[in-house]
Each structure stands twice: as C-alpha cells, then as structure tokens.
Amino acid sequence: MPDASHVGRRFLASSQSVDAERVARFAAAVGGGGGAHEPGSVPPTFAAVYCLMPTLAQLFADPALGIELAGLIHAEQSFEWPEPVRVGDVIDSSAEIASVERRRGLVFVTVSLEAVTREGRTVCRGRSLLLLRGGEG
C-alpha cells in the first residue's frame, strides 16, 4: 500500500509515437464513427494513450506500492494541453506520485502527469486522484 515514503516516485514511458493510424482508430472508437475527427489532427483525449495509461500501468504494476486494482477508484482526472499534439510527435511521458494521504479507511494517491515531445514542447500536463481501499484512520 502506498505511503508518504513513495512521494516523488516517478514512472517514465519514453518514445510514445503518435501514429496517424492509431490516432484515427482511437478517434473512431471514442467518437462513435460519426466523422467528428478531422484527419491529421489528434483528439485531446488521446492523452490517455500516450500519457496516462503507459505511466499508470507501471505504477499499478510496481510491487513496492502493492496496489490492488480490485480496490482502486479512479476518482478524478484533469488534463491541460499547453501545446497541440501532432501526428508524428514522439513523446516522453512521466507520472510522479505527488501526495499520499490516509483518510476514512482510504488511501488518497495524487499523481502528477507530464508529456513532452523530443523537441521539448510540453504537450500535456495532468493530475490523477486514485483512491485505494484499506487505509488506516
């Protein structure tokens, strides 16, 4: 179970490639195939593919944290996009445990996210709040 000693722990997902076909498949899946996706553009929610999932998957698999997915609640998620993501970008994403608090039998884990292109453009920042059952106090 995460505790305050895990604050600052980082998870890196390097070389996330923004491929046109992958973007189009994602856009069709989330857009319902209604043609809302403009060819060549990248939907903001594609951040789940290049930023959120590759880093949080590592966090969930880290044996030192001992997170059991059966007791996990993804309580909040926020993103901001300082620069647009473009097809062809290669992105390095990171997640860092920003805080761990125990309240009312739950562990509140706040995770800061960031995604930067190889050229140094920050294309996404975010924050996830994860609630885990089993906290003391």
C-alpha positions as CSV (number, residue, x, y, z in Angstrom):
1,M,0.0,0.0,0.0
2,P,1.5,3.4,-0.9
3,D,2.5,5.7,1.9
4,A,4.3,9.0,2.3
5,S,7.7,7.5,1.6
6,H,6.5,6.9,-2.0
7,V,6.0,10.6,-2.7
8,G,8.4,11.6,-5.5
9,R,8.5,8.2,-7.1
10,R,8.5,8.6,-10.9
11,F,7.4,6.3,-13.7
12,L,8.6,7.0,-17.3
13,A,7.2,6.0,-20.6
14,S,9.7,7.1,-23.3
15,S,9.2,7.2,-27.0
16,Q,5.4,7.2,-27.3
17,S,4.9,7.6,-31.0
18,V,1.8,9.5,-32.2
19,D,0.9,7.4,-35.3
20,A,-1.8,8.6,-37.7
21,E,-3.5,5.2,-38.0
22,R,-3.5,4.7,-34.2
23,V,-5.0,8.2,-33.7
24,A,-7.7,7.5,-36.4
25,R,-8.6,4.2,-34.7
26,F,-8.8,5.9,-31.3
27,A,-10.9,8.8,-32.7
28,A,-13.3,6.4,-34.3
29,A,-13.7,4.4,-31.1
30,V,-14.4,7.4,-28.9
31,G,-16.3,9.4,-31.5
32,G,-18.6,6.6,-32.5
33,G,-17.6,6.7,-36.1
34,G,-19.6,9.8,-36.8
35,G,-16.7,11.5,-38.6
36,A,-16.1,14.1,-35.8
37,H,-12.3,13.5,-36.1
38,E,-10.5,15.7,-38.6
39,P,-7.8,13.8,-40.4
40,G,-4.3,14.8,-39.4
41,S,-5.5,16.2,-36.0
42,V,-5.0,14.5,-32.7
43,P,-8.0,14.5,-30.3
44,P,-7.1,15.8,-26.8
45,T,-8.4,12.6,-25.2
46,F,-5.6,10.7,-27.0
47,A,-3.6,11.8,-23.9
48,A,-5.0,8.6,-22.4
49,V,-2.9,6.6,-24.9
50,Y,0.5,8.4,-24.8
51,C,0.5,9.8,-21.2
52,L,-2.0,8.3,-18.8
53,M,-2.0,4.6,-19.5
54,P,1.7,3.9,-20.1
55,T,2.7,5.5,-16.9
56,L,-0.1,4.4,-14.7
57,A,0.3,0.8,-15.9
58,Q,3.8,1.0,-14.4
59,L,2.6,2.5,-11.2
60,F,-0.1,-0.2,-10.8
61,A,2.5,-3.0,-11.5
62,D,5.1,-1.7,-9.1
63,P,5.4,-4.3,-6.3
64,A,6.8,-1.7,-3.8
65,L,3.4,0.1,-4.0
66,G,1.2,-3.0,-3.7
67,I,-1.8,-1.5,-5.4
68,E,-4.7,-4.0,-5.8
69,L,-6.8,-3.0,-8.8
70,A,-9.9,-4.6,-7.2
71,G,-9.8,-1.9,-4.6
72,L,-8.9,1.1,-6.8
73,I,-11.2,4.0,-7.6
74,H,-10.1,6.5,-10.2
75,A,-11.7,9.4,-8.5
76,E,-10.5,12.4,-10.5
77,Q,-8.7,13.2,-13.7
78,S,-7.6,16.5,-15.2
79,F,-5.6,17.5,-18.2
80,E,-4.3,20.6,-19.8
81,W,-2.6,20.9,-23.2
82,P,-0.1,23.8,-23.4
83,E,0.8,22.9,-27.0
84,P,-1.0,20.7,-29.6
85,V,0.0,17.1,-30.1
86,R,0.7,16.4,-33.7
87,V,0.8,13.2,-35.8
88,G,4.5,12.2,-35.9
89,D,5.4,13.5,-32.5
90,V,7.5,11.2,-30.3
91,I,6.6,11.9,-26.7
92,D,8.2,11.1,-23.4
93,S,5.6,10.8,-20.6
94,S,6.1,10.7,-16.8
95,A,4.0,10.2,-13.8
96,E,5.1,11.2,-10.3
97,I,3.4,10.4,-7.0
98,A,2.7,13.9,-5.7
99,S,1.0,13.0,-2.4
100,V,-0.3,10.1,-0.3
101,E,-2.9,10.7,2.4
102,R,-4.8,8.3,4.6
103,R,-8.4,9.3,5.5
104,R,-11.6,7.4,6.4
105,G,-10.2,4.0,5.6
106,L,-9.0,5.1,2.2
107,V,-5.6,6.0,0.8
108,F,-5.7,9.1,-1.5
109,V,-2.8,9.0,-4.1
110,T,-2.4,12.1,-6.2
111,V,-0.3,11.6,-9.4
112,S,1.1,14.4,-11.5
113,L,1.5,13.7,-15.2
114,E,3.5,15.3,-17.9
115,A,4.2,14.7,-21.6
116,V,7.0,16.3,-23.6
117,T,7.9,15.9,-27.2
118,R,11.5,15.1,-28.3
119,E,11.8,18.8,-29.3
120,G,11.0,19.9,-25.7
121,R,7.4,21.0,-26.2
122,T,5.2,20.2,-23.2
123,V,2.0,18.9,-24.9
124,C,0.1,17.7,-21.8
125,R,0.0,18.0,-18.1
126,G,-2.4,16.3,-15.8
127,R,-3.4,15.1,-12.4
128,S,-5.0,11.8,-11.3
129,L,-6.5,11.1,-7.9
130,L,-6.6,7.4,-7.1
131,L,-8.5,6.1,-4.0
132,L,-7.4,2.8,-2.6
133,R,-9.3,0.8,0.0
134,G,-7.5,-0.3,3.1
135,G,-6.1,2.9,4.5
136,E,-5.9,3.3,8.3
137,G,-7.5,6.2,10.1
